Each structure stands twice: as C-alpha cells, then as structure tokens.
C-alpha cells in the first residue's frame, strides 16, 4: 500500500536518484585516487628502471667472461678472443651482454626496508640478474610479436611492476609492493562509504521533510473536502501558503465551496419559501371545504366556496408553473426558439396588454420605442418585458408614471423600464433577483405575485446571453435595464 502513496513514490525516486549520484561520485573519486597513487608509484619505478637500462652493456674487447647473475658478480657465459662480432650482422649470433650495477645505483634497491626490486632477463629468457628483495617467482612479461614492447606496467598479487625490453631483446623489470597504497585506498573507500551513507541519510531525511510539506496541503484539501461532503459547508481549507500551486488550488477550491454553500443556502431558502407559498392556497382550500362540509349550505354559499377554491388553485398553478420554469431554466432544459425579433414591437404589445391594469391604478405609461432588432425567443422575451412592466405598474404610487424605451447601444438591444414609485432601499438591492424576494409591504401576495417574476426574468435573460440590472433611488423610483445581444 505504501507504493500507492505519492509521498513514498517521491521518496523512493529521490532515494534511488541520490544513491546513483553518490555511487557515481564515490566510484569516480576512488578511481581518481587510485590512478593518482598508481601514477606516483609508476614514476618511482620509471626513475629506477633508467639506471638499470644503462647498466646493460657489451663485454669489453678481450674479456672472455663477465659477472654472474647478481650485482658485482662475473658475467654469465664466456666471450671469444679477437674482435667482437657484429650483433646480428652477417648471420652471426648476437653478442652476449653483461649487467653491471655500480654501488651508487645499487643503493636504489638496497636495505631491508627498501620495497623496490628488479629482475633482468637475457634475450634467451633466462635470468641475468635479480635483487635480493625480488620475489622468488616472477613471470617474464610477454613480448609483442613482430616488434619490441615499449615500457609498460602491470599489477599482480599486491605488486606493481614496470618493465621494458631493450632493442637487443633483454627485459628489465622493476617492481615493488603496493600494499601501503592499497591500504590507503581501502581507508579512502571506507571514508567515501561513510560520507556517502551520511549524505544519503541526510538527503532522505530532507527529502521526507520536503515531501511531507509538499503533500500536507493535499491532506488539508482532502480533509476539508471530506468534512464538506459530510455536511459541514462552512469549513474551509487552510491557505497559509498561497504562492505555490497547491495554495492556488486551495484558494480556488475555497471559492468553489463558497459558491456551493451559497447555492445550498439559496436552495434551502427556495425550498422553504416554495413550501410556504404552496401551503397557503392548500390551507385556503382545506378551510373552505371543511367549513362548507360541516353543514348544509345554500347554492350561493357553495358557489362562493368553489370560487375561493378556484382562486387558491389558480394561485397554486401559477406558482407551480413558475417553479417548473425556473427548474427547466436552471437545468438548461428549456428550449429557446431563437429568431430575429423587434424589441420595440414586443414592448408595444405588452403595453396594450397591461393598459387596463395601469388605468385601474391611474398610472400613465410613456413610450419611446425605437426599432430594436435582436435574436431571441419572442415568447420568453415578452414574458420578461411583461414582468418588468407589471412590476413598474403594481409597485408604483397611485397616479404615477412609467417610462418605457428601447434603443440600440454598442451593438446591443436595450430596453429600459423606469417608474416613479417609492424606490427600493439600497440594502435590499443585492437580493432583488432572489427567488421569493419581497422587499417591502407592497410586494405581498395581495398583489397576486409569487416573488418569482424577477428571478424568472433574470434566468431567461441569462439563457439568452444578456443581462438584467436594476438601479433605484428611494423616493424617486426604480429603473430596470434589459440588455440583449444584437445577434
């Protein structure tokens, strides 16, 4: 299960990467140290092989022998009297050579604590001379067929040896033990391992700390979402660090949760208001029927009861139709028949429809209607204009005025409805388009309204891609502005 955790995956990847880097660094450092040690040893061996090369020579004329194998001894083999033959010339055998190491040069290999040794082989691959410190069994280096081998080095069994073949064919080898260097390299390897282990532990601890801090906002987001899903809509995610990506995500989620809580609050209020609105006509119907059925009534009383029930039923039907329209608009299931319409023509028809209502309240409607073309559903737009104009008449003062105008502005169709009513308090303006909102005593069920007209108008306008706004001054009146796109 731990490998399903993002933290453990990050830690594992970080640990593997750190191990690779540390291993590469350690191997590279060890190899560089080893090469440095071997280069120093090789330089020491090269300094000692040069005097050995100079100590191999031909026997002087007239000598028949030379020192035996070993420093200062007679030559191995015998020479001939007379002029020495040319080496390798005219088909004659090569002249034997001797090895004489003078005492000063012999000091390079003398002493009990001297780790250097040498061995000299003849061209016939027989030992010509060796130092007393040389190991008993030292294999002769191999030759390159078809040519001479230049100076080379080899490592074997804790020894470092440097050898070179002379042009006549002798082989000179110088070597010494490299156990001190190997011990130093081993100590260096232990130090690198300890250092690498310390860096790895510190790196893993730091990586765990960084991963924990990086993942902590995700835990906060998950815990906050869990509490909100459980019903605590007021809970918010802690956003102390807002500069990183997760902090920005937490801010976006908090904003989303704010809108979600607001939507739930509106939904609860809407449900409560709808229940209240439906309860009133139902209560009227029950009260009327119960009172009528309590005893026998004359036909006129039955008629009055049925008329009261009819009015309550009509109100219920109006309310349920409005609720259904809002639900369809909210869900996006309302089909809009978009066509070219004239906003001025729709406004003119609405004025004719509501003229009796205006005359009953002695309200004068002034029209300034200019041809205003736009795209939209004529029936739904007419419903919006009817709601705005009926509100302007119903909530106006007795004998007041309503100013209705249409025009084109910046490529948009504009309809404006202004009344001379008491106006709306500024504190109530943000709630104006909320469902079942009634800002004052005049907006009661006595006017026949349900408090859904402006909410439905706003939803229809939004569905058309337009806007519906309001401005009001207390004591002077209210202005509603409908803005629809031209195309």
N, C-alpha and C positions, 0 to 999 in steps of 0.2 A: 504493500500500500504506500510505502514511503516514496516509491518511484513515481507515483501519481501526483506527488506534491511538487508544485513549482519551485518551492524553496529547495527541496532535496535535489531536484534536477539541476538548478543553478549551482548548488554546492558541488554536486558530482562533476559537472562540466568544469567548474572553476578549479576543483582539485586535480582533475586529470590534466588540464592545461598547465597548472602550476607544476605538477610532477614532471611533465615533459620538458618544461623550461628549465627547471632545476637540474634534471638529469642531463640535459644537453649542456648546461653551463658546467656542471661538475665533470663530465667526461672531457669536455674541451679544456677546462683548466688542468685536469690531471694529465692529459696528453701533452699540453704545452709544457708543464713542469717536467714530465718525463723526457721530452725532447731536449729541454734545456740541460737536464742532468746528463743525458747521453752525449750531447754535443760537447759538454765540458770534459767528459771522460775521453771522448774521441780526440779532442785537442791535446790532452795529455799524452795519449797513445801516439799521435802523429809526431809530437815532439821527440819521442823516444825511438821511433822507427827510422828517423833520418840518420842518426849516427850508426845504426845497425847496417843500413844500406851502404854507408861509406866504409864499413869495416870489412866488406867482402871485396877481395882483390885477387889477381893472378899471382902465383908464386914468383919471386924474383928469379932472374936467369941464373942458372947453375944450381938452384936448390932442388933437391930430389924429394923432399917431403915437406910437410907443414905440420902445424899443430893438430893434435887430435881434437875430436869434438869436445868442446868446453873452452872457456876463456883462458887464453895464455898457453894452451897445450900445443903439441906438434900437429901439423896438417894431417888430414885424413888422406891416405893414399900416398903414392910416390910420383914424382915428376921424372922427366927424361933429361939427360945431359944434352948440351947443344942448344941451338936457337929454338925457342918455343914455337911450336907450330901455330899457324893462324887458326883462330877459333872458328870452326865450322867452315873453313875455306878449303877448296880443292878436295873435298870429300874426306878430309881428315877428321878424326873425332875431336870434340871440343876439349879445350884445355881445362884441367881441373882447377878449381879456385879454392882459396883458403879463407878463413874467417879469423880475424884478429881484432879483439876489442880492447882498446887501451884502458888503463886503470881509471882514468878520469871518467870515461864513458861508462865503465863498468859500475861506477857508483850509482848510476841511474837505476840499477836493478839489485844493488847490494843492500844488506841489512835485514834483520829479522822482521822488522815492521814494514818493510817495503812490499807493497802488494803487487808490484809490476813484475812481469816475467816475459821472457822471449824464447822463441824456438826458431832455428834456421834449418831448412831442408835443402839438400842438393837438388840439382836438376834431375837426378835419378830417383827423387822422392825418398831419400834417406836422410836421417837427421845428421846435420853437420855440427850443430852446437845448440845448447839449451842452457838456460839459467837454472840455478839450484832451486828457485822457488816455483818453477814451472810444474804444472800438474803432470802426473805420470802418463796419462792417456789424453793426448790432444790430436784430434783428426786433422789430417792435411786438408787445407781448403781446396776446393775443386778448381780446375782450370777451365778456361773458355777455349773450346776447340777452334782452331784456326786463328788464334791470336793470343795476345798477352792480356792478362787480367790486371786492371789498374787497381789502385789502393781501395780496399773495401773493409767493411766492418761487419761483425756478426755477434749475436748474443746467444749464449748457451749455458744452461745449468748455473745461473748466477754469475757468469763470467762475460766480460766484454772484451772482444779480441779484434785487433786491427791488423790486417795482413796485406802484403804486396809482393808481387812477383817481379824479379829483375829481368832485364832483357835476355840474359843467358838462360834463365829458367829457374834460378834459386827462388825459394819462398821464404820470406821473413815475416814472422807473426809476433805481435806484441799484445799482451793482454793483462788484465787484472780483474780482481773480484769487484763486483758492483753490489755486494750485499749491503754496504752502508747506504748507497744511493737508493736501493730497493726499500730498505727500512725507512729512509726519509720519505720516499714516495708513498709507502704504506701509511705512515703517520699523516702525510698530507691528505691521503684519501679518507682516513678517519676524520680528519678535521673538516674536509669538504662534506662528508656524510653528516656529521653533527650539525654543521652550519645549514646544510640543506634541510635536515629534519626540523631545525628550529624555525627556518624561514617558512617551511611547509605548515607547521603548526600555527605560526602567527598568521600566515596567509589564509588558512582555513578558518581560523577564529575571526579574522577580519571579514572574510567572505560571508561567514554565517551572520555576523553582525549587520553587514550591508544588506544581505538578502532579507534578514528579518525586518529591517527598517523599510526596505522596498516593498515587502509583502504586507506590512502592517496596515497600510491604507486599504488593501483588498479585504483584509479581515474586518476592518471597520465598515467598509461598504457592504460586505456580506451580512454582518451582524445587524446593521441598520436596515437593510432590505428585509431581513427575517422579522425584525420587530414590526416593521411597517406592514408586512404581509400578514402578521398576526393580529393587526387591527390598530396598532399604535401609530396613527397617521401623523402625530405631532413630532415624532422622533426624526432627528436629522443627523447626518454623518458629520463627524468632526473634520473640519477642513483647516487645520492649523498651518499645514504646508500647502499653499495654493499655487506655488510656482512650478511644480513638476506636473507630469502628465496625469498621474493619479489624483493629485489635488484638483486639477481642472475637471477630471471626470467626476470627482465627488461634488464639486460645485454644480455641474450640470445635473447630476442625479438629485441633489437637494432642490434645485429649481424645478425638476420634474416632479419631485414629491410635493412641493408647494402647490403646483398646479393640480396634482392628483388630489391632495387634501381639499383644495378649493372646489374641485369638481364633485367630490364626495359630499362636501358640505352643502353645495348647491342642490345636489341630488336628494339629500335628506330633507332639505327645506322644501324642495319642489314636491317631494312625496307627501310631506306633512301638509303643505298648502293644498295640494290636489285632493287629499283625503278630506280636508276641512271643507273645501268648496263642494265636493260631492256629497258630504254629509248633510249640508244644509237643505238642498232640494229633497233628498231622501227623507229627512226629518219632516219636511212640509207634507210630503205625500203620505207618510205614515200617520201624521197627526190628523190630516184631513179625512183620511179613510177611516181611522179609528173613531173619530168623533161622529162621522156620518153613520157608521155601522152600529153605533151604540144604541140608537133608537130609530124608529121610522121617521123619515123626512118627507116633506112635500117635494114635488118636482123641482121647484125653484131652488131649494136648498141642495138637492142633488146636483143640479146644474152648476151652482156656484162651487161645489166641491170638485166636480170634474174640471172646471175651468182652472181652479187653483192647482190641481194635479197636473193639468196640461202645461201651465206656466212653469212649474217645477221641472217637468220632464223636458220641456224645451230648453231650459237652462242647463240641465244635465247633458242634453245632446250637444249644445253649443260648447260646453266645457270639454266633453269627451272628443269632439271633433277637433278642438284646438289642441288638446293633448296629443291626439293621433298625428296631427300635422307637425307638431314640434318633434315628436319621436321620429317621424319619417325624415324630417329635415336634419336632425342630429345624426341619424344613421346613414344619411346620403342616399336614401331610397326614393326620395321624391324626384319624379321625372319632370324636368323643365323643358317646355316646348319653346325653344329659343327661335325668335323671328324678329324681323325689323318692325319696331313699334314706334309710335309717336307719343312721347310722354305728355305733351300738351293735350292731345286728344283724350288720353286716359284721364287726365285731371279734369277736363271739361265734363266728361261723362260722370265722374264722381261727384262733381258739384251739383249737377242735375239730380243725382240720386239722393243726395243729402240735403237738398234745399228745404224740404218740409221740416226736417229736424232743426235747421238753422232758423227758419221762420218761427218755429214754436218757441225758440229762446230769444227771438229778436236779434239774432246775430247776423251781421252783414258780411258776406264773402266777397272780397275784391280779387279779381283775377288779372294777372299779367302773364298770359300764356303765349310763348313764342314756340314755333315748331322746333321740337327737340327729339331728334331721332336717336335710337339706341337699339341694342339687341337684348331680348329677354322674353320671358313668359308673360304675355299680356294679362292673363288672369291673375297670376301671382303678384305682378306689379300693381294691378288695380286693387288687390287686397291690401297692399302696403299703403297706397295713397288713401284708400278708404279709412284705414285705421288712423292715419295721421290727421286727416281732415275731421273725422268724427271726434277724436280726442280734442282737437282745437275748438270745436263747437261745444262739446259736452262740458269741458272744463274752463270755458270762457265765462266772463261775467255777463249778466243779463244785459242785452243791448250792446254787446261788444262787437269786435270786428276780427275778421280773419283775412290774412293776405296770402294768396296762393300765386306762385310764379314758377315759370320754367325757363331755362336758358341753356346754352352751351358754354362751357368754360374749360379751357385747356384740354380739349378733346374728350370731355366727359359731359354726360347729360345731368343737369342739376334741377331738382325740384325742391322748392322751399315753402314751408307752411309756418306762418307766424300768427300768433293770437295775441289778444290784449287781456289775457286772464291774469290771475294773481301771481303767476310765475311759480317756479319750483325752488325750494331752498338749496343752496349750494351743497349742503351736507347730503342731500338726497340724490344729487345728480349721478354719482357713480352707480347707484342702484336702479337707475331709471329703466334699464333694459332687462332687469332681472325678472324672472317669472313670478307671477302673482304679486308683483310690487304695486303698492298703493301708497303714494307719498303723503296724501292729506285726506281729510274727511270727505272731500268731494269725490274722491275715487273710491267709492264703495259699491257694493252690489246694488244699491238703489238706482244706479245709473244703468244697470244691466250689463256692466262689464265684468270680466273674469280676471283681469290683471295679466292676461297673456297676449294682448294685442301687440304691444311694443316688442315683446320677446319674439313673437312670430314674425313681425316685420323685420327685425334685425336678422333673424335666421334666413329669411327669404333673400334679403339684400346680400348677405354673405354668400349665399349659394350662387348669386349672380356675379360675384366678384366685385361688388360695390361696397359702399359704406353708408351708414346711417348715424348721424350725430345730432346732438341737441345742445342748445345754449339757452340760458334763462336768466332773467333779472327779476328779482322779487318786486312785485307791484307793477311791472311793465309788461310781462308776458314771456312766452316761450317760443323758440324757433327750432323747428326740425328741418334738417337738410339731408335729402336723399341724393346720393351721387352714384351714377351707373356708368359703366364703360360704354363708349360710343359703339364699339364693335365687339 
